[in-house]
Amino acid sequence: MTKTTLRNLLVISATLALASCASGGGGVKKNACGGTAALGHELGDPCGLCGAYACDGLDALTCEGADANACGGCAILTLAPGDACGLCGTVVCQGDEHAACEDPGANACGGCAALAGVPGTTCGDCGLFQCDGRDAVTCAHPDFNGCGGCERLDHEPGEACGCSGTGQWECQSANVVTCSDTNVNPCGGCNELVGLPGDPCGVCGGLACDGLNAYTCDDPGLNACGSCAALAHTPGDACACGEGAWACDGTTGVRCDLTSPDGRTNARDLGTFQDTQDQIFSTYNSLFPGEDTEDWFRSYCTDEYMAYMDTRAWLQSPPGHDYDLCVYYLAHTGSGEVECVTGTPHTHEGLPGCCSRNAGTVDEHVELEPNALGSVDDDGTFYYRVIYVSGAGTCTTFRLQYAF
């Protein structure tokens, strides 16, 4: 409800009260509330931030509806700023007259807290972040081994070894130790062994020391794709911030297959709007380099009688990332054109549109005026294209805002 509408209702209410209370007669001049006292203000005059004067009995006025809403405006809000909403969101003010849910979605561990690191990325000297519950990460194996490498050593440097009683384990490389007493077998014992550690065995395995005087075959078997190669990811695990899954790419590699490949034909539907709705709406999603580099959305807007069709969109990228934003127009007649008020002209799959390609981490803004050729109505579908440009990669969501 607008400030003007609220005041009009208060005036009508005051007028009805006057009609019911004023008795007339007697030749006494009545005030607007039906009494005889001077009121000091006109009935219906504005007061406070959002109110209007109304009768308080026959001889007094009171300011009704004076307080602003929680966003500082006069409209009645359907959502309360600060309330929890969505999966991990909070209701926030969008201007003085509107409040909406801003929901960044779950973090990479499934919770809502900000994580100290991204699971699977490096930490410490040799470690990797891994989830510690839903709202925290821990650094697994963060330190160098005794030889300066990141792999677990079979023996600690300096420990006694060999058969002569004078040998000790020494670093051969960052991840390998050897016994300084050469009168020992490859595992550091005194018994003779057949073969060397790492010699092939089983299907995909290699010989490994089992204590000082024996071997065992360390054989992981074929990988999930049918070869002995180490896979970068496990087929079936989620990728692209949950929008896809890893799948075999031959027998030695994997690729990220999106659940729904990004493109104009399967753009996410944001709904139908009118160009008289002077509101800003929001939606959220995430991108990840090498796995999911574009997101598409669409909305339909009708051109109401005597209204002005002006389509606007804003994009807020995650910190430290550069995304671009394009908006394209498909007129209801099938043929249309646009004027780029903000942004540069661009055509995609035959559709006219405008793009914002600010360098670095600057937010993007597009504004266009559509024209459906051969029609007085500019009804049509608007396609919003969010494009990854640069950044290390994060599942933190971007925010796309749009208005008509």
Residue, then its C-alpha position, 0 to 999 in steps of 0.5 A: m500500500t503506498k503513502t498516497t493510498l493510505r492517506n486517502l483511506l484515512v480521509i474517507s474514514a474521517t469523512l464517514a465518521l463526520a457523517s455519522c457524528a455531525s448532528g447539524g442544527g442549532g445554527v452552530k458552525k461545526n468543525a470537520c469532526g462534528g464538534t465546535a472546537a478549532l482543530g488546528h489541522e485540516l482533516g486528512d493533512p499528512c503527519g508523521l512519516c506516513g500518516a494523516y490526521a483523523c478525527d479523535g472524537l468530535d473536537a480533536l485530531t490524531c495522527e494515524g499510520a505515522d510510523a514507517n515500515a521496517c525498511g523505512g517506507c510506507a508500504i505494508l511488507t509481506l516479509a519481515p527483515g531479519d527473518a530466516c528464509g530459504l535454506c540459509g537466507t535472511v529477509v533484507c530490505q530492497g529499497d524502502e517499500h520491499a523486502a525479499c529473501e537473500d539466500p546464498g544456499a548451502n556451503a560445500c559441506g551442506g551447512c550455512a556457515a562461511l567455511a575457512g577453506v574449500p574442501g579439496t583445496t590445499c592447506g598447510d604445506c601438504g594438506l587438503f581441506q576436508c569437511d568437519g561436519r556441515d559448518a567447518v573444515t579441517c586441514a588433513h595432513p598439513d605438514f611435510n614428512g621428515c624428508g621434506g615431502c608430502e607422502r608418508l615415509d616407510h621409516e623415519p630418518g635416523e632410525a636404526c636399520g640394517c644387519s650390521g648394527t651401524g646403519q640408519w634410515e636416510c632420505q633418498s628423496a623427498n618421499v623415499v628413505t633408504c638404509s645406509d647399511t647396504n647389507v640389507n634387503p630392500c625393506g631393511g631386513c636381513n632376509e633375502l627377498v625376490g623382487l624390488p618394491g614397486d615391481p608389478c603384481g596382481v592387476c594394477g598393483g606393485l610389491a610393497c614391504d610388509g615389515l622388514n623381511a617380506y613383500t605384499c602385493d598392494d593392488p587397488g584393482l581396476n579403477a571405476c572406469g576400467s583401467c589402472a590409472a589414478l582418476a582425478h575424481t570418483p565417478g558419481d561424485a558431485c561436480a559443478c557446485g552440485e549441478g552435475a556429476w563426474a563420469c568416465d571419459g574413457t578409461t583413464g579420465v573423468r569429465c563433469d556432466l551437467t544434470s541440465p546443460d546450460g543454454r537458452t533452450n533450457a533456461r531456468d524460468l523466473g516467471t511472468f511479469q508486467d511492465t507496470q511492476d516497478q519492483i526489483f526481483s532476485t535469483y541466485n546460482s553458482l558457477f565453477p571454472g572448467e565444470d559449469t561456466e554459464d547459467w541461463f534464466r528467462s522471464y516473460c513480461t507483458d506490455e500493459y496499456m500506457a505503460y513503458m517497457d524498460t528491462r533492467a538487470w544487475l549481477q553481483s559476482p562472488p568476491g575475487h571473480d569476474y562474471d559477465l551479464c547479457v540480456y536477450y529479447l525474443a518478441h512475442t511476434g518472433s521479430g524484435e529489436v532493442e536499444c541498449v540504454t546501458g551495455t553494448p549490443h550483442t546478438h546470440e542465436g539470432l536474438p538481439g540483446c545487450c551485454s555488460r562486460n566490466a573488467g575485474t570484479v566490478d558488478e554488471h548492469v544492463e538496461l534495454e528498451p525492447n520493440a516488437l516489430g509489427s506490434v504495438d505491444d512489446d510483450g516478450t521473453f527475456y533471457y539472462r546469460v551469466i558468463y564466467v570470465s576469471g577467478a580461482g573458482t568457488c561455489t559461493t553464489f552470485r546474485l542476479q537482480y531484474a526489473f521491468 
